Amino acid sequence: MKLAGAAPAAISITIFIFTLMVESSGASAPRLLRRPLSGNNYYLTKEEHWINQTLDHFSPYDHRQFKQRYYEYLDHFRAPDGPIFLRICGESACNGIANDYMAVLAKKFGAAVVSLEHRYYGKSSPFQLLTTKNLRYLSSKQALFDLAVFRQYYQDSLNAKLNRSNIDNPWFVFGVSYSGALSAWFRLKFPHLTCGSLASSAVILAVYNFTEFDKQIGESAGPECKSVLQEITQLVDERLGSNEKALKTLFSAAELKNNGDFLYFLADAAVTAFQYGNPDKLCVPLIEAKKAGEDLVEAYATYVKEYFVDNVESYNQEHLKETDNSDRLWWFQVCTEVAYFQVAPSNDSIRSSKVDTRYHLDLCKNVFGEGTSPDVTATNIYYGGLRIAGSKIIFTNGSQDPWRHASKQTSSPEMPSYIITCHNCGHGTDIRGCPQSPLVPEGDSKNCSSPDAVDKVRQQVIAHIDLWISQCQSSGRSSM
């Protein structure tokens, strides 16, 4: 499943499952976050602004630039010294500033909200053709420097508007999913540029064989639904061997000639229900079908076609090889930096055992060329993985979210961590409310099975933000 958001490899990841992820997240791959894309009421603003961004922050010789899109929302800004909330966009097109719980926080703190689209995604691509060679500047490291440059650019622009100089407002960064990881990493790498960060469902640990992902799906499903899903997987594996064409046609996925792509697609279709706070849409009809003695594969196909079939193309490796197609982007980051290979555990798996490490490595090679594979060791050395040595970072996770096993779930005074526990608390619950997709205006928690669990964590988040911004202001700095 893609992360980015929501995620999601597609790591971005862009059309949602139940109506449609992010913001964050995409393609078929381990995309993190899929975002709702329609309806002006979903956004605080959609007015585009642009910055000339450096293509390669690590070269003293390459001075090429590209246009990078950003947004600003000033309705609640307490000028001139109010805080600036930097909302990080992740692995998908960023079409505005979402009207989720950040709208509530902005009003409470009198904050301006700004949001920068991730390089290569949406309208912020340096290249028209997304060849493997052209993608070499697509990385979390380059993205973090984009954020640092943008932060300085926007502060200078604000100072010019206010006819002042050498003054910094207090900044605070926010992100969900992959962008949640960027939020944590930004505070880690640029502590002088922000008072702190909220890292919601932040996937800070690069994982090669992510077996915990599938195990969490089983726990979130509960014994009865898990058993039905496992039976469906067994039946699908059998029918794939006896009548492949009819089976794929049943799921409106005949274009997926590669059986691994097809089985990954079917696994992700179930994942999205738990990841985004809609477990009953999946489990209730399947359990009822089991009790009624109905064909379980047909029952599952009904669910897939109603909620997930629009994503079929993004699971097709032949489609991912096309260099004019943005579904490649998150997969490139997966195949070079973070992996998150959602493989079947050795026993008690829900997804097919054919979705294994070899499938993922073959995909990386097939789509991006020989020698392409993720160096998760280097990524974790660079950022620290779960041993991240940061400060003033808030980590939050939903109890049902499989991605939480790549996030920091242990708490410390400098990096508090909270798990929001409820039946439909998934990816980015603290920011998105329930369900996590489609978008709930202002991230309302009323549809969470335990609104109190969400609200209690939000109160803790508010207390940390208030304290850390106050510490910045008392020191006369924008960071500490």
N, C-alpha and C positions, 0 to 999 in steps of 0.2 A: 504494500500500500504506500502510496506516496504520502509524503508528509503532507502547515504554510502554510499560519497559519498557520497549512494546513497546506498543512500543510499544506507534498505533496505534496515520485519521482515524479513522478512528476511532481516532483518537486517541483509543480505548480501547478501543471497543475492547475486547471482553470474552470472547469465546469462542474457544478455540484452534482452530488449523487442523488439527493432526494428531490430536487426540482431541476436541478441543474442537469469549492473552494475556493486563507491565506491566506483573498490574499495569498497564502501560501500557500495552496499547494497545488493541476497538472496531468501529468502523463500517467502512465500506468505504474511506473516504478514506485518505489517507496515514496510516493508522494506524501507529503505531510498534511497539507491543508488545502481543501477545496473551498472556494469562496462563492457566495452569491453574487451574481453579476448584474442583476436587473433591479430596477426600481430606484428612483431618486431618493426615496425615504430611507434607503440603506446607507446613504452617505451624508456626512456633514458638509462636504464640498466635493465637487468634481472639477473645479477650475484648475487648469494646468499651468504650471510654471516650469522654467527650465534653467539648468545650470550647465556650463561648459565643464565637463569632467575629464580628468586625466585618464587616458587609456591604461597606461602601465605605471603604477605608483612605485615600482621597484627598479625602474630603469632611469639612470641619469641622462640617457641619450635620446630616448623616445619621448617626444613632446606632443604626440598626437592626442586629440581630444574627441569627445563625443557628447551629444546632447542627452542629459539625464533629466527625467521628469520628476517634479515634486509638487506637493500641495501644501497649502497653509489654511488654517482655520482660526480666526481671531475673534470670534463673537464673544468669547468669555475672557479674553486676555485683559488682565489688569495692568495696563501700561502705566509707567514704563518698565517697572521692575518685576513684573509677574514672571513665573517660571515658563520655560519652553519645554513642552513634551515632544520628544522625537519618536514618532511611531515608525518602526522599521518595517518596510515591506519585504516579503520573502520571495519564494520561488514561483511566482505567478505575476501576471499583469496586475499593476496597482492602478485601479481606475478611480480612486478617490480616497477620502478618509472615512472609514466605516463609522456608522452611527451605532457603536456598541458601548460597552461600559466606559470606554475612554472619554466619551462625551460627558458622562457623569463626573469623572475625575477632573476633566478640564474645567467644568463649571465650579466644582468645589474648590479648586486651587487657583482659580483665576488665570488659567494657563492658555498660552497659545499652543496649538497642535500643528506640527509640521510632519510631513511624511515623504520619504525619498524612495522612488522605485528602484528596485535592485537592478544592477547592470545586466544587460542582455534581455531582460524580461519586458513584456509590454512594448512601450514605445522607446525604451532606453537601450536599444541594441546598437553597439558600435558598428556592426556589419549587417549587410542584407543577407548574405549567405552564411549559414551557421555550420560551416565545415569544421572538422575537428581542429584544423590549424587555426581557424578564426576563433575558436572557443578557448584558446589557451589563456586568455585574460579573464575567464569566468572562474572565480574562486571566492571562497569566504574571505580570504586575506585581502584581495583587491576590494571586495565589497566593504570591508571595515574601513579601509582608507577612504573610500568614497564617502562614507558617513562622516568621517573626521573632517574631510575637506568641506563637505556640505555644511556641517555644524559651524565651522568658522565663517564660511561664506554667508550663511543666513544671519549669524550674529552681527557681522560687519554691515550687512544690508539693513538690519533693524537699527543699528546705531546711526547709520546715515539718515534714515527716516526720522529718527528722534533727535537729530542734530547733536550727537555726542560721539565720543570716541573712547576706546580703551576701557569699555565697561562690558561686563558679561552678565547676562541674566542667569539664574540657576537653571540648568538643563537636567532632564531626566529622560532616560530612554526606555522604550517598551517594545516588546515583540512577542509573537506567539509562534510556537513550532520551530521551524528552522530560523525564522526571524527572532524567536525567543533565544535561540542559541547565539545569534548575532548580538542580541542585546546584552547577554552575559559577557560575551567575548569583547564587546566594545568597552564595557566597564573595566574588564581585565586589562586590555591593551592600551586604553586611553583614559585612565582614571582622572586625569586632569581636565577632561572635557565634559564630565557629567557628574552630578551629585550621587547618582545611583542608577539601578536598572531593575525593571520587572521582567523576568524571564519566564513567561508562561508556557508550559509544556515544552520547555527548551531542550532540544535534543543535542546536548553538549558532548555526548560520548559517541564517537565513531565506532560502529560495531560491524565486524566482518560477517559472522554468522549470527543473525539476530533471532535466535530460537525463542527468547523470552517473549517476543512479539506474539507468536502464535499461542504460546502458553497463556498469555493474558487474555486473548480472545476466548479461550476455553473457560477461564475463570469468570470473565464478564458475562458470558452466555449462560452460565449456570448448568448443572448436570443434565437437565432434560433437553435443553436446546443444543448443548454441546453434543450430546449423543446423536441427535437428529442430523446435525451438520456433519458429523463424522460418517454417518451412514450415507448421506448424500455424496460425500467425497468418494466413498468406496464404490457406490453405484456409478458415479461419473467415470471413474477410472475403468470400470468394467465395460461400460458402453462405449468408451472412447476406443477400446480395442475391437469392438464388434460392429459398431455403426457410427463411425466418427462424423460423417457428413450430417446425418440426421440429428445427432446430438448437438453439434455446433449450430445448426439451423434453428433448433429449438430455443437456443439462447440468443438468437439473432447475432451470432458471432462467427458466421461461416468464413469471414475474411481472415480469421486467425488460423492460418495454416500450420503454424508452429504450435504443437500441443502444449509446450511449456507456457507460451503466451496465453493460451486459452485457460489453462489451469490457474495461472496467476490472476487472470481477469476474474475468474469465479471466486478465488480466495478473497480478493480485494472487495468484491461486491458484498461479502459478509462483513468484512472488517469495518467498512464505512458505517454500518449500523451502530456499532459499539463506539467507534472513534468519535462520531459526531452526535451522540446522544439520542439515537433513535432505535434502541434495541428491540422494542416491542413490534416495530414494523417488520422486523425479520423473524423474530422467534415465535410470536403468537400464531401467525398463519402456518408456520412449519410444524409446530407442535400439534395444532389442530388437524393438519393434513395427516400426520403420523397416527393420531388417535382414530381418524376416520378411515384409515387404510388406503389413503390415496397415494398416487405416484409421487414420491418425494422429489424426484428430479424435476418433474413438471411443476410442482409447487414452488421449488426454488427458482425455476426459470420465470415463473410469473413475477416473483419478487424482483429478479434481476432486470427484467424487461421494463418493469414499472419505475424502478429507482436508479438503475445504473447503466443501462444499455448505451446511453449516449457517449460513454467513455471507451467503447470497444476499440476504436481506431488507435487510441494512445497506447494500447497494449501490443500493437502489431509492430514487430521489429522492422519489417520492410518500410512501414510508415516512418519509424524513428530514424531510419537511414537517410531520409529525405532532408536535404540541407536548407530547405526553406521553411522548416517546420519547428515551432517553438517547443513542441513536446520533447525534443532532444535535450533541452537545457538542463532540467533537473537530473535527468539520467546521466548527463555528463558529470555533474557534481557528485552524483552517487558513484559513478565509475572511476572517479579520480581522487575523491577526498574522503567520503564518509561511509560508503557501502550501505549500511542498514539492510543487508541482504536478508529478506524475510524468508528464511528457509524453514522447512518442516523439521520439528524436533525428532529425535530418533525414535520416540514412542509417544503414544497418546496424542498424535497430531490431528489438527482439524484440516489443514490444507494438505493437498496431495504431496506425497514423498518425492514426486517428480519435480517439484519446485525446490531444487536443491542448490548448492553452491555452484555446481558446474553450469546449471542453467544461467545463473547470473553472470558468471565469468564469460560464458559464451556470448551472452547478450552484449556485454561491454565490448568484446572483441569484434563482434559482428557489426555493431552500430558505429563504433568509433575507431576501429582499426586494431591491428595486432599490437600487443604490448600494453593495452589500456586496462589498468586494474587499479583499485583504490588502495592508497597507502594509508591505512587507518592508523598504523603505528606513528607515522610522522604527524598526522593530524592531532592525535591525542598527546603527543609530546609537545606540540606547539601550543595547544590550548589547555592541556592538563587533564582532559577527560573529566571524570567524576572527582578528581583531586584538584580541580581548578582552584588556583590560589588567589581568588579575588576578594573583594569586599563590597559591602553595600549592594548586594545583588539579592533580589527576592525570587525564589523559585516556587512555582505553583504547578500542580498537576491534578488531573481528574482521576478518580479511582478506577474508572473503567477503560481508560485510555492505554492502548498497548505501547504507545510511544514513551510512556513515563519511565520505562526501564532503560531508556537512553538519557534520562534526565537525572538531576541531583535530587534525591529523596531524603537525604539526611540533613538535619538542620544544624546551624552554628550561629553564634551571635552576629557575626559579620555577613553571613549568607543564610538567612532563615529560609526554611523550606516547608511548604504546606501541601497536604494532599486533601482535596475536596472529595468527600466520600458520599456518593449517592448512586442510585440505580442508573441514572442517565447523565452522570458527570464524566465527560470525555475530554476532548482536545480543546484546551483554551477556555474552560468553563468560567474561570474568573473574569475573563474579558467578554466572552460571548453569551454567557447564560446557558439556558437549555431550551431546545437542542442547540448544539453548537453550529449546526447548519441545517436549514437555511437561517439567515441572520435574524436574531431577535433584537428589535430596537432597544438601544441602551443596555443591551446584555441582561435584560430582565431575568431574574432568577425564579420567578413565580412558577414556571413550568418544570423546574428541577424537582426531583422527587423529595429532596430535602433543601428547600430554599435557605433554611437557617445555616446549613453547612457552607453554602456559598457565601452568604452574607457575613458570616463570622470571619472567613478568610479575607474577604474584601476589607473588613474593618482593620485587620492586621496589616494589610497592604497599605491602606490609607495612613495608618500610624507610622509605618516605616518611611513612606514618602514624605510625610510631614516633618518627621525628625530629621531626615537627611537633607531636605531642602533648607530647613531652619539652620542646620549646621553650616551649610554653604553660605547662607546669607549672613550669619554671624561672623564668619571668617572673611567676608567680603570677596568670596571666590565663587565661581560657577561650579566648582567641584571640590571634593575633599578626598 
